[in-house]
C-alpha cells in the first residue's frame, strides 16, 4: 500500500515538473552552459599540454629533479650555514629544497647559522657553506643554483647526470583529441531537441 502511494506521489511530482515552464527553461539553458564549460576546459588543457605545437605549460615546471632523483632511496642530509634573512637561503629554499622535499623521501635539512643576518659570522663559522652528505660521503658547495646542486647530489648517489639539452623546452603530454562537434551538439542540437520536446508536450495536453 505504501509503495503504491509513493508511486502515485512520484508520478504526480513528475507531471507537475514537466508542466512547469521553469523546468523547460532550465533544460534549454543547461546544454549551452555545460557545452561552454566542456569546450573551455578542453581548449585550456590542450594549450597547457602543448597540443597546439607550442611549449607545454604543464610541463614547464618539471626539472631533472622529478626524474633522475626520484630513484634515489638513500638518506640525504643537507646542512645549510645561511642566516634566515640571507637572500641566498630564500633562493635555495624555493629553487632547490622545495623540489628536493617533493622528490627525495629521506631528506634531512639542518640549519646551523648562529645569527639572523650573517653579518657577524666569523670565517671559522663556515658561513655560506652548504654541506651534502650521503652514503658516508660529504661534500661542500656554496652555490644555490639548481644545476650545481644536482651535480653534487648525482656524484654522492653514484648516478650518471642526464645529458644537457640545448633546448630548454619540454614537450609534455599533448592532448590528442579536441572538442570537435561539441559546439554543434550543445549549442545547436540540445536547444533544438529541448524545444521539440516542449512543443510535443504542449500538443499532447
N, C-alpha and C positions, 0 to 999 in steps of 0.2 A: 504493500500500500504506500509506504513512504517512497519507494523507488518510483512508483507511478506518479506521485505528486511532484517529486523532484524533476522528473522528465517533463511534465507539463509546465512547471515553472521555468525550466531551462528553455523550452520551446517558446514560451511567452516572451522571455527576455530577448531571445534571438529575433523574434518577429518585430519587437519594438526597436531593436538596434538597427535592423535592416530598413525600417521605415523612417529612421532619423536622417535628416539631411546632413547633419554634422558628421555622421559616420561616413557617408559617401564623400563628403568634402575632405575628411581626413585620409580616406583611402586614395582619393585623387592626388593629394599633395605628398603622400609618403613615398611614392615611387620616385619623383624627381629629387626629393631630399636624399633618399638612400643612394640614388644614382650619382648625385653630386659628390657625396662623401666617398663613394667607391672609386669614381674616376679620379678625384683629387688624390686619394691615398695611393692608387696605382702610379699616377704620374710622379708624385713625390718620391716614392720608393725607387722607381726607375731612374730618376735623376740622381738620387743618393747612391745607388749601387753602380752607377756608371753605365746604365743601359743605353744611353744615347751616344756612347763613344767618348764621353768626356771623363774627367777624373772621378773616381768613386768617393763620394763624401763619407760614406760609411766606413771606408777602409783607410781614410787618411790618418786616423788616429792610431793605426796599428804600426808597430815597430818590431824589430827583431826580438825585443823582449817577450812578445806574445807568441813567438815561435820557438826559437832555439833554446831560450832559457827555461821554457816550460818543462823540458826533460830533466832539469837539474833537481835532484832529490836530496842532495847533501845540504846540511845546515850552513848558512852563510851569516857571518857576524860582521856588521859594519860599525866601526867606531868613528864618530864624527866629532872632530875638535873644532867646532864652529859655534859662535855665540848665537842665541836666538834672534838677535837683531841684525845679524850679518846677512846681507842680501844674497850671498853665496849659498847660505843654508836654505833660504826660500827657494832659490833656483834648484838646488839639489833635491829638496823635498818634492817639488812639483814635477820636475822633469825626469827624476830617476827613482827616488824612493817610493813614490806613489805607484809607479808601474812595477817596481820590484815586489812590493807588498801584494800586488794583484797576481803576480806570476809565480813567485817562489813561496812554497808552503812553509819553509823553515827558515825564516829571516829574522834575525835579531839585530836591532839597531840600538846603539849605545851613544848617548850624547855626553861628552866628557869635558866640555868647556867650563872654566871656572868663573866666567863673568858673562854679563848680558850683552856687552857691546864688543868685546875683544880688544878694546883699546889699551888695556893694561896687562895684556898677556905677555909673558916673558918667552924668549926663544926656547928655553928649556921646557916650556909647556907644550911645545909642538903644535902651536895654534895654526889652524888652516889645513892640518893634515886629515885625511880620511883613510882609515885602515880597513882592508877587506881580508877576512880570514875564512879559509875553507880547506878541508882535508889536511889540517895540520900546517898549512902554508899561510903566510901573512905577507901582504904587500901594501905599500902606501902610495896614495895618489892624491894630489892636491886639486886636480881638475874636477869640476862638477858637470862637464859635458857628457852627455849620454853615451856617445860613441867611445869615448876614452874609458868610461866606467865599464862598459860592456866588454871591452878588450881585456881588462884586468880580470873580470869575472870569468870570461871564457878560459883564460890561462889557468886560473885556480881550479876550475872544474874539469880541465883537460878536454875541452870541446873546441873543435876547429871553428873559428869565426866564419860566418857566412860571407860569401863573396860580395864585395861592394858593387852596387849597380850605379851606372852613370845617370840613370833616370830616377828621379825622386817621385815616381808615381806608382800607385798601387791599383791594379785592375779591379780588385774587389770581386763581387759576385753579381754581375749584371742580371737584371730581371728580363727573362726571355719572352715574357708574354706582355701584352698590352690590353688596355680596356677597349679594344676594337668592338664596336657594335653595342657597347653599354649605353651610349647616349641614345641610340635608336630605341633600345628596349625601355629604358627608364623615363626618357623624355617624350617618347612617341607612343609606343605600344601600350605601356602601362596606363597613361591617361585615357587613351582611346578605348582600351578594354574596360576600364572602370566606367567610362561614360556609356558604353554599350550596355553593360550590366544594369546600370542605373535606369536607362531607358526601358529595358526589358522588364525590370521590376515595376516601373510605373504603368506599363502597358497591361501587366497582369493583374493590376489592382481592380 
